[in-house]
């Protein structure tokens, strides 16, 4: 099995080189790893994140660790360029790197260079050689905000190598009881149900959001609908919704902000009253729709919204619903949300609403936009749901502090 795993790693490496010819993200994945110089460290605390979303998820623990262990350097690695490029200069870390390709030599060299006293991985990312090297060197490895599903390779008949990886983890901090049962079924009992650290992150953000006076001026006291992390399939539906509700203001923050993507979005929206954020001034004609053409504003934008649409539900899966819910508003998203516990929960309590087509979006959004009482009820349910689930960070830190 280890031979097949190693072959798959090298095949991925070859594939990413091929894709890099026409894909900038793949190009950054390669060049970033080739050009980085990993500096020797002593007694570092190593945090690994798949991408930007996992960074924000694990950030509450990262912040607490930096305060609680000032004698240790904080070292962060990312798998994806989308995380590395945005957070490579974060003041929360002493060093930020791309995770090297998962080979025995790379894992040994990396861990011998940074010499961590512990490693903390967020949610997922299971790399055999890095886990094995940590295990051999007796470096504690923690998984925070872990969550598992029955169909994952760990629980398949052919998942022996991946189950071996699971046994290399020192302790799991899980989001839910079903994950605990799945691990117990394969002999893993070193677990704590702590909850999801994203609740701590989004709740803290909602209590002290960054003020955006230009957005307040754009809203101008009207009702505001924000669509976050949208893809073209979402945007086609939203364009029709915009046209049917001229009494509402709309902000759309696309997941991809390349010039051609922004141009394509603008072309399907009302041309006379749509503007890009980078063009926004204090003196402009009345606008109903604003397109965010930068990265990093979305979590603060939600404070001005009355309703939210979360993109990605017509593709691989929806993006972060909790950022919006923490500010107290109904959230609408596409049909592919089953892998996300918080989205399922929001649907169950009638604070989240899934749609599959234009008619359903117009019906659900239209009802909530017209019926203030229904909208406020859903908003309160969303906010209460987030507040009731904070506390994972304190549970995790309490455990680690007892042992380090």
Residue pairs with C-beta under 8 A, 6 or more apart in sequence:
1 160
1 161
2 128
2 161
4 161
5 128
5 161
6 103
9 101
9 102
9 103
13 101
16 26
16 29
16 30
17 26
17 30
19 26
20 26
20 27
20 29
20 30
25 80
25 81
25 82
28 81
28 84
28 85
29 80
29 81
29 98
32 81
32 84
32 98
33 98
33 100
33 101
36 97
36 98
38 95
38 97
38 110
38 113
38 114
39 95
39 113
40 113
40 114
40 115
41 73
41 75
41 94
41 95
41 113
41 114
41 115
42 73
42 115
43 71
43 72
43 73
43 115
43 116
43 117
44 72
44 73
44 74
44 75
44 94
44 114
44 115
44 116
44 117
45 65
45 69
45 72
45 73
45 74
45 75
45 116
45 117
45 118
45 120
46 75
46 76
46 77
46 114
46 116
46 118
46 119
46 120
47 58
47 62
47 65
47 74
47 75
47 76
47 77
47 93
47 119
47 120
47 121
47 122
48 76
48 77
48 78
48 79
48 99
48 119
48 120
48 121
48 122
48 125
49 55
49 57
49 58
49 76
49 77
49 78
49 79
49 83
49 122
49 125
50 78
50 79
50 80
50 83
50 122
50 123
50 124
50 125
51 78
51 79
51 80
51 82
51 83
52 80
52 82
52 83
52 86
52 87
53 83
53 319
53 320
54 83
54 122
54 123
54 124
54 125
55 76
55 78
55 83
55 87
55 122
56 198
56 201
56 299
56 320
57 122
57 123
57 145
57 196
57 197
57 198
57 201
58 120
58 122
58 123
58 144
58 145
58 197
59 92
59 197
59 201
60 197
60 200
60 201
60 204
60 392
60 393
61 120
61 144
61 197
61 393
61 396
61 397
62 74
62 76
62 92
62 93
63 92
64 393
64 397
65 74
65 120
65 397
65 400
66 74
66 92
68 397
68 401
69 404
72 117
73 94
73 95
74 92
74 93
74 94
74 95
75 93
75 94
75 95
75 96
75 97
75 114
75 116
76 87
76 90
76 92
76 93
76 95
76 96
76 97
77 96
77 97
77 98
77 99
78 84
78 87
78 96
78 97
78 98
78 99
79 98
79 99
79 125
81 98
84 96
84 97
84 98
86 295
86 296
87 96
88 96
89 96
90 96
95 114
99 127
99 130
100 106
100 107
100 109
100 110
102 127
102 128
102 129
102 130
103 129
104 129
104 132
104 133
106 129
107 127
107 129
107 130
107 132
107 133
108 133
110 130
111 130
111 133
111 134
111 137
111 139
116 134
116 139
117 139
117 140
117 404
118 139
118 140
118 141
118 142
118 400
118 404
119 134
119 139
119 140
119 141
119 142
120 141
120 142
120 144
121 141
121 142
121 143
121 144
122 143
122 144
122 145
122 197
123 143
123 144
123 145
123 146
123 147
124 146
124 147
126 162
126 165
126 166
127 165
128 161
128 164
128 165
131 141
131 165
131 168
131 169
132 168
134 141
134 168
135 141
135 168
140 170
140 171
140 403
140 404
141 168
141 169
141 170
142 169
142 170
142 171
142 172
142 173
142 396
142 400
143 169
143 171
143 172
143 173
144 173
144 194
144 197
144 392
144 396
145 173
145 175
145 194
145 195
145 196
145 197
145 198
145 392
146 172
146 173
146 174
146 175
146 179
147 174
147 175
147 176
147 179
147 196
147 341
148 154
148 155
148 174
148 178
148 179
148 182
148 183
149 182
149 339
150 182
152 159
153 159
153 162
154 162
154 163
154 165
154 166
154 182
154 186
155 182
155 185
155 186
163 186
166 183
166 186
166 188
167 187
167 188
169 188
169 190
170 190
171 190
171 191
171 192
171 399
172 183
172 188
172 190
172 191
172 192
173 191
173 192
173 194
173 392
173 395
173 396
173 399
174 180
174 183
174 191
174 192
174 193
174 194
175 193
175 194
175 195
175 196
175 341
176 193
176 341
177 193
179 191
179 193
180 191
180 193
183 189
183 191
184 191
192 395
192 399
194 391
194 392
194 395
194 396
195 389
195 390
195 391
195 392
195 395
196 341
196 342
196 389
196 392
197 392
197 393
197 396
198 320
198 322
198 342
199 322
199 326
199 386
199 389
199 390
199 391
199 392
200 390
200 391
200 392
200 393
202 299
202 320
202 322
202 323
202 325
202 326
202 386
203 326
203 386
203 387
203 390
205 299
205 300
205 323
205 326
206 302
206 303
206 326
206 327
206 386
209 299
209 300
209 302
209 303
209 327
210 300
211 300
212 297
212 300
212 301
212 303
212 304
214 280
214 282
215 251
215 290
215 301
215 304
216 304
217 282
218 249
218 251
218 280
218 287
218 290
219 249
219 304
220 249
222 247
222 248
222 249
223 247
223 248
223 249
223 306
223 307
223 369
224 248
224 249
224 250
224 251
224 304
224 305
224 306
224 307
225 241
225 245
225 248
225 249
225 250
225 251
225 305
225 306
225 307
225 308
225 309
225 365
225 369
226 250
226 251
226 252
226 253
226 301
226 302
226 304
226 305
226 307
226 308
226 309
226 324
227 234
227 235
227 238
227 250
227 251
227 252
227 253
227 308
227 309
227 310
227 311
228 253
228 298
228 301
228 302
228 308
228 309
228 310
228 311
228 319
228 320
228 323
228 324
229 253
229 254
229 255
229 298
229 310
229 311
229 312
229 319
229 320
230 238
230 252
230 253
230 254
230 255
230 309
230 311
230 312
231 254
231 255
231 256
231 311
231 312
231 314
231 315
232 261
232 264
232 265
233 314
233 315
233 334
234 309
234 311
234 312
234 313
234 314
234 334
235 252
235 254
235 265
235 268
236 268
237 355
237 357
237 358
237 361
238 250
238 252
238 309
238 361
239 268
239 269
240 358
240 361
240 362
241 250
241 361
241 362
241 365
242 250
242 269
242 270
242 288
242 289
243 270
244 362
244 366
245 366
245 369
246 288
248 288
248 369
249 287
249 288
249 289
249 290
250 288
250 289
250 290
251 289
251 290
251 291
251 292
251 301
251 305
252 265
252 269
252 289
252 290
252 291
252 292
253 291
253 292
253 297
253 298
253 301
254 261
254 262
254 265
254 291
254 292
254 311
255 311
255 312
255 319
257 292
257 293
257 294
257 295
262 276
262 291
262 293
265 291
266 274
266 276
266 291
269 289
269 291
270 288
270 289
272 285
273 285
273 286
273 287
273 288
273 289
274 287
274 288
274 289
274 290
274 291
275 284
275 287
275 289
275 290
275 291
276 290
276 291
276 293
277 290
277 291
277 292
277 293
277 294
277 297
278 293
278 294
280 290
292 298
292 301
298 323
299 323
302 308
302 323
302 324
302 326
302 327
302 329
303 327
305 324
305 327
305 329
306 329
306 375
306 379
307 329
307 330
307 331
307 332
307 365
307 368
307 369
307 375
308 324
308 329
308 330
308 331
308 332
309 331
309 332
309 333
309 361
309 365
310 318
310 319
310 320
310 321
310 324
310 331
310 332
310 333
311 318
311 319
311 333
311 334
312 318
312 319
312 333
312 334
312 336
313 333
313 334
313 335
313 336
313 337
313 354
314 334
314 335
314 336
315 334
315 336
316 336
317 336
317 337
317 339
317 340
318 333
318 334
318 336
318 337
318 340
318 343
321 331
321 333
321 340
321 342
321 343
321 346
321 352
322 342
322 386
324 331
324 382
325 331
325 342
325 346
325 351
325 352
325 382
325 383
325 385
325 386
326 382
326 383
326 386
327 383
328 379
328 380
328 382
328 383
329 375
329 378
329 379
329 382
330 351
330 352
330 353
330 368
330 375
330 378
330 379
330 382
331 346
331 351
331 352
331 353
331 382
332 352
332 353
332 354
332 355
332 361
332 364
332 365
333 343
333 352
333 353
333 354
333 355
334 354
334 355
334 356
335 354
335 355
335 356
337 343
337 344
337 347
337 354
338 344
343 352
343 354
345 352
345 385
346 352
346 382
346 385
347 353
347 354
349 381
349 385
350 378
350 381
351 378
351 379
351 381
351 382
351 385
352 382
353 364
353 368
355 361
355 364
367 374
368 374
368 375
368 378
369 375
